[in-house]
Amino acid sequence: MSTNGRGPSGAGRWDGIERPYSAEEVERLRGSVVVEHTLARLGAERLWNLLSTAPFVPSLGALSGNQAVQMVKAGLPAIYVSGWQVAADANLAGHTYPDQSLYPADSAPALVRRINNALVRADQIHWAEGDRDRHWLAPIVADAEAGFGGPLNAFELMKAMIEAGAAGVHFEDQLASEKKCGHLGGKVLVPTSQFIRTLTAARLAADVLDVPTVLVARTDALSATLLTSDVDERDRPFCTGERTPEGFFRIEAGLESAIARSLAYAPHADLLWFETSTPDLGEAREFAQTIHERFPGKLMAYNCSPSFNWKRHLDDAGIESFQAELGALGYRFQFVTLAGFHALNAAMFELARGYAAEGMPAYVRLQEHEFALEEAGYSATRHQREAGAGYFDAVAATVSGGESSTLALKGSTEEEQFGTKEVAA
């Protein structure tokens, strides 16, 4: 098999990673035709390079392709796809859901594909205009929740994520049928050994597709108080001996449990993430130091969550230095999960409130704000060009040998009132 799946695709890429299966088993499951997943491969390689070289990789959760394009244009190196946001406003059922895995399992891969399509279009537009400086295909790290079932579900979901172009994927150790947002109550953990099978299934899927996908293992043990079974001896020290009406075992939540589980997951994942309720550097330091005693240099992820009331826990100086201090501890992937949701809602509420009270002056303030942002590289003021009208004019001009009289931007309102960059035929 190729070196991009199980073998070393870069110095240290697979150091400390265990696979309880052979290369021959991967080949047997692969089939006679190996489909090339270019976006997933390039994204995974770029993501791993960023994680290995940057102090930390900052990312925001995107709800749409347009949001992702603006994130990249503004300078972010990676995109996060949140299951919470998929549930709330970007799922294939077309409903608004809480973060409880109520949406169709293929919804997150669909959003990953949509974002990649938007980034590809932005790349095409800028390439056609002669702008070759920006890397548009920012790697996407996507939320696979608790896998939407057992190992076979995790295997298929990981494949779907890779086929959609995800660079990294994270799974969490909750019971899929009772999955909750990490900041909700009622979370039920699966045995440590069961979650290791989930991680193994996800890694196997990446190997079968021959893509070095970055696999992230998340534990919710810091606040979860329920466990499906005490079959794993590693979980028994945290069992209280009590049972719930549903038959779940009551367990002691806390950092000790989160560390114990993450130590067990470390050989099977590229990054570790413990979900936490507060931005607590002391807690993060204790977790990192204990992990690194057993697994030196192990990379970690941290959710800089909007569920935290940041100002209640940290002063301005603490907020400013928080991410750099996390990065120094080894938390290399740092993300604001619900950034898209909050940015979208706050911006639209502000505009709508002004428009309801004042009419057009409120919208014109938004337009003037857009003009001011152009100095920083913003270009969506010219929405026709942003959506690709100029790019498809170039297609039409090429097809017609430069003789087309139906080009869209030429003579358009946008060209006359805003000025639009021409695309050479």
C-alpha positions as CSV (number, residue, x, y, z in Angstrom):
1,M,0.0,0.0,0.0
2,S,1.1,3.6,-0.5
3,T,2.9,5.6,2.1
4,N,0.1,8.2,2.3
5,G,-2.2,5.9,4.3
6,R,-0.4,3.7,6.8
7,G,3.2,4.5,6.1
8,P,5.1,7.7,7.0
9,S,3.9,10.5,4.8
10,G,6.1,13.0,6.7
11,A,8.7,13.0,9.5
12,G,6.9,11.9,12.7
13,R,3.5,11.7,11.1
14,W,2.7,8.3,12.5
15,D,4.9,8.4,15.6
16,G,3.1,6.7,18.5
17,I,0.0,5.8,16.5
18,E,-1.2,2.2,16.9
19,R,-3.2,0.3,14.4
20,P,-4.6,-3.1,15.5
21,Y,-4.8,-4.3,11.9
22,S,-2.3,-5.1,9.1
23,A,-1.6,-3.5,5.8
24,E,-2.9,-6.7,4.2
25,E,-6.2,-6.3,5.8
26,V,-6.4,-2.7,4.6
27,E,-5.6,-3.8,1.0
28,R,-8.3,-6.5,1.2
29,L,-10.9,-3.9,2.2
30,R,-9.8,-1.3,-0.4
31,G,-11.1,-2.9,-3.6
32,S,-9.4,-3.0,-7.0
33,V,-10.0,0.7,-7.7
34,V,-8.6,3.4,-5.3
35,V,-10.4,6.7,-5.8
36,E,-8.2,9.7,-5.4
37,H,-9.6,12.2,-2.8
38,T,-7.5,15.2,-3.6
39,L,-9.1,17.8,-1.4
40,A,-9.0,15.6,1.7
41,R,-5.4,14.6,1.0
42,L,-4.1,18.1,0.4
43,G,-6.1,19.4,3.4
44,A,-4.8,16.6,5.8
45,E,-1.2,17.2,4.7
46,R,-1.5,21.0,5.1
47,L,-3.3,20.7,8.4
48,W,-0.7,18.4,9.8
49,N,2.0,20.7,8.7
50,L,0.3,23.7,10.3
51,L,-0.2,21.7,13.6
52,S,3.4,20.7,13.6
53,T,4.9,24.1,12.8
54,A,2.6,26.9,14.0
55,P,2.3,28.0,17.6
56,F,-1.4,27.1,17.2
57,V,-3.9,26.9,14.4
58,P,-6.9,29.3,15.1
59,S,-10.3,28.4,13.5
60,L,-13.9,29.5,13.5
61,G,-17.0,27.4,12.9
62,A,-18.6,28.1,9.5
63,L,-22.3,27.7,8.8
64,S,-22.0,28.2,5.0
65,G,-19.7,28.4,2.1
66,N,-19.8,32.2,2.1
67,Q,-18.7,32.3,5.7
68,A,-15.8,30.0,5.0
69,V,-14.7,32.2,2.1
70,Q,-14.7,35.3,4.2
71,M,-12.7,33.5,7.0
72,V,-10.0,32.5,4.5
73,K,-10.0,36.0,2.9
74,A,-9.6,37.5,6.4
75,G,-6.5,35.3,7.0
76,L,-7.7,32.2,9.0
77,P,-5.6,29.1,8.1
78,A,-8.3,26.5,8.8
79,I,-12.1,26.0,9.0
80,Y,-14.1,24.2,11.6
81,V,-17.5,22.4,10.9
82,S,-19.5,22.2,14.1
83,G,-22.1,19.5,14.6
84,W,-24.0,22.0,16.8
85,Q,-24.2,24.4,13.9
86,V,-25.2,21.7,11.6
87,A,-28.0,20.7,14.0
88,A,-29.2,24.3,14.5
89,D,-29.2,25.6,10.9
90,A,-27.3,23.6,8.3
91,N,-28.7,20.0,8.2
92,L,-30.2,18.1,5.4
93,A,-33.5,17.6,7.2
94,G,-34.1,21.4,7.0
95,H,-35.1,21.6,10.6
96,T,-33.7,23.5,13.6
97,Y,-32.4,21.0,16.2
98,P,-30.5,21.1,19.5
99,D,-27.1,19.4,19.5
100,Q,-28.4,15.9,20.2
101,S,-27.6,14.1,16.9
102,L,-31.2,14.5,15.7
103,Y,-30.2,15.4,12.1
104,P,-29.4,13.0,9.2
105,A,-25.9,11.6,9.6
106,D,-24.8,12.8,6.2
107,S,-25.5,16.5,7.0
108,A,-22.0,17.3,8.2
109,P,-20.3,15.8,5.2
110,A,-22.7,17.8,3.0
111,L,-21.7,21.0,4.7
112,V,-18.0,20.1,4.3
113,R,-18.6,19.6,0.6
114,R,-20.5,22.9,0.3
115,I,-17.7,24.7,2.0
116,N,-15.1,23.1,-0.2
117,N,-17.1,24.0,-3.3
118,A,-17.2,27.6,-2.2
119,L,-13.5,27.7,-1.6
120,V,-12.8,26.1,-4.9
121,R,-14.9,28.7,-6.6
122,A,-13.1,31.5,-4.8
123,D,-9.8,30.0,-5.9
124,Q,-11.0,29.8,-9.5
125,I,-12.2,33.5,-9.4
126,H,-9.0,34.8,-8.0
127,W,-6.8,32.6,-10.2
128,A,-8.7,33.8,-13.3
129,E,-8.1,37.4,-12.2
130,G,-4.4,36.7,-11.9
131,D,-4.3,36.6,-8.1
132,R,-2.2,33.6,-7.3
133,D,-1.0,34.5,-3.8
134,R,-3.6,33.1,-1.5
135,H,-4.1,29.5,-0.5
136,W,-7.9,29.2,-0.7
137,L,-8.4,25.5,0.2
138,A,-8.1,25.9,3.9
139,P,-8.2,22.5,5.7
140,I,-11.5,21.7,7.2
141,V,-11.9,19.9,10.6
142,A,-15.3,18.4,10.9
143,D,-17.5,17.1,13.8
144,A,-18.5,13.4,13.5
145,E,-20.4,13.6,16.8
146,A,-20.4,10.2,18.6
147,G,-20.4,8.4,15.2
148,F,-24.2,8.1,14.9
149,G,-24.0,4.5,16.0
150,G,-21.4,1.7,16.3
151,P,-18.0,1.2,14.7
152,L,-19.6,0.4,11.3
153,N,-21.4,3.8,11.4
154,A,-18.2,5.5,12.3
155,F,-16.4,3.7,9.5
156,E,-18.9,4.9,6.9
157,L,-19.2,8.5,8.4
158,M,-15.4,8.9,8.2
159,K,-15.5,7.8,4.6
160,A,-18.2,10.3,3.8
161,M,-16.2,13.1,5.5
162,I,-13.1,12.2,3.4
163,E,-15.1,12.0,0.2
164,A,-16.5,15.5,1.0
165,G,-12.9,16.8,1.4
166,A,-12.5,17.0,5.2
167,A,-8.9,17.2,6.4
168,G,-9.6,16.3,10.0
169,V,-12.4,14.6,11.8
170,H,-13.3,14.4,15.5
171,F,-15.3,11.8,17.4
172,E,-16.5,11.9,21.0
173,D,-16.9,9.2,23.6
174,Q,-20.6,9.6,24.3
175,L,-23.4,7.1,23.6
176,A,-24.6,8.0,20.1
177,S,-28.3,7.5,20.9
178,E,-28.1,9.8,23.9
179,K,-25.5,12.3,22.5
180,K,-25.6,15.8,23.9
181,C,-23.7,19.0,23.4
182,G,-20.7,19.0,25.7
183,H,-22.2,21.9,27.6
184,L,-25.6,20.2,28.2
185,G,-26.5,17.8,31.0
186,G,-27.5,14.2,30.7
187,K,-24.3,13.0,28.9
188,V,-23.8,9.2,28.8
189,L,-20.3,7.8,28.1
190,V,-19.5,4.5,26.4
191,P,-16.8,2.2,27.9
192,T,-13.3,3.3,27.1
193,S,-12.7,0.1,25.0
194,Q,-15.8,0.8,23.0
195,F,-14.7,4.3,22.0
196,I,-11.3,2.9,21.0
197,R,-13.1,0.7,18.5
198,T,-14.8,3.8,17.2
199,L,-11.4,5.5,16.7
200,T,-10.0,2.3,15.1
201,A,-13.0,2.2,12.7
202,A,-12.4,5.8,11.7
203,R,-8.6,5.3,11.2
204,L,-9.3,2.1,9.2
205,A,-11.7,4.1,6.9
206,A,-9.0,6.7,6.3
207,D,-6.4,4.0,5.5
208,V,-8.8,2.2,3.2
209,L,-9.3,5.5,1.3
210,D,-5.6,6.0,1.5
211,V,-5.8,9.5,3.0
212,P,-3.8,10.7,6.1
213,T,-6.8,12.2,7.8
214,V,-6.1,13.9,11.1
215,L,-8.1,12.0,13.7
216,V,-9.2,13.8,16.9
217,A,-10.4,12.0,20.0
218,R,-12.7,14.0,22.3
219,T,-13.8,13.0,25.8
220,D,-16.8,14.4,27.7
221,A,-15.7,12.8,30.9
222,L,-15.0,16.1,32.7
223,S,-18.8,16.6,33.1
224,A,-20.5,13.4,32.1
225,T,-22.0,11.5,35.1
226,L,-23.4,8.4,33.3
227,L,-21.8,5.3,31.7
228,T,-23.5,2.6,29.7
229,S,-21.5,-0.3,31.2
230,D,-18.7,-1.0,33.7
231,V,-17.3,-3.8,31.5
232,D,-14.0,-1.9,31.1
233,E,-11.8,-2.1,34.2
234,R,-10.3,1.3,33.3
235,D,-13.7,2.9,34.0
236,R,-14.5,1.1,37.2
237,P,-12.6,3.4,39.6
238,F,-15.0,6.2,38.6
239,C,-18.2,4.1,39.1
240,T,-20.3,5.0,42.2
241,G,-22.2,1.7,42.4
242,E,-25.5,3.4,41.6
243,R,-27.7,2.8,38.6
244,T,-30.3,5.0,36.9
245,P,-33.8,4.0,36.0
246,E,-32.5,3.4,32.4
247,G,-29.8,1.1,33.7
248,F,-26.9,3.4,33.2
249,F,-24.0,3.4,35.7
250,R,-23.5,6.6,37.7
251,I,-19.9,7.8,37.6
252,E,-17.8,10.5,39.1
253,A,-17.1,13.3,36.5
254,G,-13.9,15.3,36.6
255,L,-10.5,15.9,35.2
256,E,-9.1,12.6,36.5
257,S,-11.6,10.7,34.5
258,A,-10.9,12.8,31.4
259,I,-7.2,12.3,31.7
260,A,-7.6,8.5,32.2
261,R,-9.7,8.2,29.1
262,S,-7.4,10.4,27.0
263,L,-4.4,8.4,28.0
264,A,-6.2,5.3,26.7
265,Y,-7.1,7.1,23.5
266,A,-3.7,8.7,22.8
267,P,-2.2,5.8,20.8
268,H,-5.3,5.7,18.5
269,A,-5.7,9.5,17.7
270,D,-3.6,12.3,16.3
271,L,-5.0,14.9,18.7
272,L,-6.7,14.8,22.1
273,W,-9.5,17.1,23.2
274,F,-11.2,17.2,26.6
275,E,-14.4,19.2,26.6
276,T,-14.4,21.7,29.4
277,S,-17.0,24.1,30.9
278,T,-14.7,27.1,31.6
279,P,-11.6,28.7,30.1
280,D,-9.3,27.4,32.8
281,L,-5.5,27.5,32.1
282,G,-4.7,25.6,35.3
283,E,-7.0,22.8,34.3
284,A,-5.6,22.8,30.7
285,R,-2.1,22.7,32.1
286,E,-2.7,19.8,34.4
287,F,-4.3,17.8,31.5
288,A,-1.5,18.6,29.1
289,Q,1.3,17.8,31.6
290,T,-0.2,14.5,32.6
291,I,-0.7,13.5,28.9
292,H,2.9,14.5,28.0
293,E,4.4,12.5,30.9
294,R,3.2,9.4,29.0
295,F,3.1,10.7,25.5
296,P,5.7,13.5,25.0
297,G,4.7,16.0,22.4
298,K,1.2,14.7,21.9
299,L,-0.9,17.4,20.2
300,M,-4.2,18.5,21.6
301,A,-7.2,20.6,20.6
302,Y,-9.2,23.1,22.6
303,N,-12.7,24.4,22.2
304,C,-12.7,28.2,22.9
305,S,-16.4,27.9,23.3
306,P,-19.0,30.6,23.1
307,S,-20.8,28.7,25.9
308,F,-18.2,30.2,28.2
309,N,-19.0,33.6,29.6
310,W,-15.4,34.8,28.9
311,K,-15.5,38.1,30.8
312,R,-16.8,36.4,33.9
313,H,-13.7,34.1,34.0
314,L,-10.9,36.2,32.5
315,D,-9.9,39.9,32.4
316,D,-8.9,41.5,29.1
317,A,-5.2,40.6,29.5
318,G,-6.0,37.0,30.3
319,I,-8.3,36.8,27.2
320,E,-5.6,38.3,25.0
321,S,-2.9,35.8,26.1
322,F,-5.1,32.8,26.5
323,Q,-4.6,31.2,23.1
324,A,-0.8,31.7,23.1
325,E,-0.6,30.1,26.5
326,L,-2.7,27.2,25.4
327,G,-0.5,26.8,22.3
328,A,2.6,26.6,24.4
329,L,1.0,23.8,26.4
330,G,0.5,21.8,23.2
331,Y,-3.1,22.7,22.3
332,R,-2.3,23.3,18.6
333,F,-5.9,23.3,17.2
334,Q,-8.0,26.0,18.8
335,F,-11.5,26.8,17.5
336,V,-14.6,28.8,18.3
337,T,-17.3,26.2,17.5
338,L,-20.3,28.4,17.1
339,A,-18.7,31.5,15.6
340,G,-20.8,31.3,12.5
341,F,-24.1,31.0,14.4
342,H,-23.4,34.0,16.6
343,A,-21.9,36.2,13.9
344,L,-24.8,35.5,11.6
345,N,-27.5,36.1,14.2
346,A,-25.9,39.2,15.8
347,A,-25.2,40.9,12.5
348,M,-28.6,40.2,11.0
349,F,-30.4,41.2,14.2
350,E,-28.5,44.5,14.3
351,L,-29.3,45.2,10.6
352,A,-33.0,44.2,10.9
353,R,-33.5,46.3,14.1
354,G,-32.0,49.3,12.4
355,Y,-33.9,48.8,9.2
356,A,-37.2,48.3,11.1
357,A,-36.7,51.6,12.9
358,E,-35.1,53.7,10.3
359,G,-35.4,52.1,6.8
360,M,-32.6,52.6,4.3
361,P,-30.2,54.6,6.4
362,A,-29.6,51.3,8.4
363,Y,-28.7,49.4,5.3
364,V,-26.5,52.2,3.9
365,R,-24.5,52.1,7.1
366,L,-23.9,48.4,6.4
367,Q,-22.8,49.2,2.8
368,E,-20.5,52.0,4.0
369,H,-19.0,49.5,6.5
370,E,-18.3,47.1,3.7
371,F,-16.6,49.9,1.7
372,A,-14.4,50.6,4.7
373,L,-13.5,46.9,5.0
374,E,-12.2,46.8,1.4
375,E,-8.9,48.3,2.6
376,A,-8.4,45.1,4.6
377,G,-9.2,42.9,1.6
378,Y,-12.9,42.5,1.8
379,S,-14.6,42.2,-1.6
380,A,-18.1,41.0,-1.1
381,T,-19.5,44.5,-1.6
382,R,-19.3,43.6,-5.3
383,H,-21.6,40.6,-4.8
384,Q,-21.9,39.7,-8.5
385,R,-18.2,39.3,-8.9
386,E,-18.0,37.5,-5.5
387,A,-20.4,34.9,-6.7
388,G,-18.5,34.2,-9.9
389,A,-20.1,36.3,-12.6
390,G,-16.7,37.4,-13.9
391,Y,-15.4,33.9,-13.9
392,F,-18.3,32.6,-16.0
393,D,-17.9,35.6,-18.3
394,A,-14.3,34.3,-18.9
395,V,-15.8,30.9,-19.7
396,A,-18.3,32.4,-22.1
397,A,-15.6,34.6,-23.8
398,T,-13.4,31.6,-24.2
399,V,-16.1,29.5,-25.7
400,S,-17.0,32.3,-28.1
401,G,-13.5,33.1,-29.1
402,G,-13.9,36.5,-27.5
403,E,-17.0,37.4,-29.6
404,S,-19.7,37.1,-26.9
405,S,-22.2,39.9,-26.6
406,T,-23.9,38.5,-23.6
407,L,-21.3,38.9,-20.9
408,A,-22.9,39.5,-17.5
409,L,-20.7,42.0,-15.8
410,K,-20.1,44.3,-18.8
411,G,-22.7,47.0,-18.6
412,S,-24.0,45.8,-15.3
413,T,-25.1,48.0,-12.4
414,E,-22.2,46.7,-10.4
415,E,-19.6,47.6,-13.0
416,E,-21.1,51.1,-13.4
417,Q,-21.6,52.0,-9.8
418,F,-18.9,49.9,-7.9
419,G,-16.3,49.1,-10.5
420,T,-15.5,45.5,-11.1
421,K,-12.2,43.8,-11.9
422,E,-12.1,42.5,-15.4
423,V,-11.2,38.9,-16.1
424,A,-9.1,38.4,-19.1
425,A,-10.6,36.1,-21.7
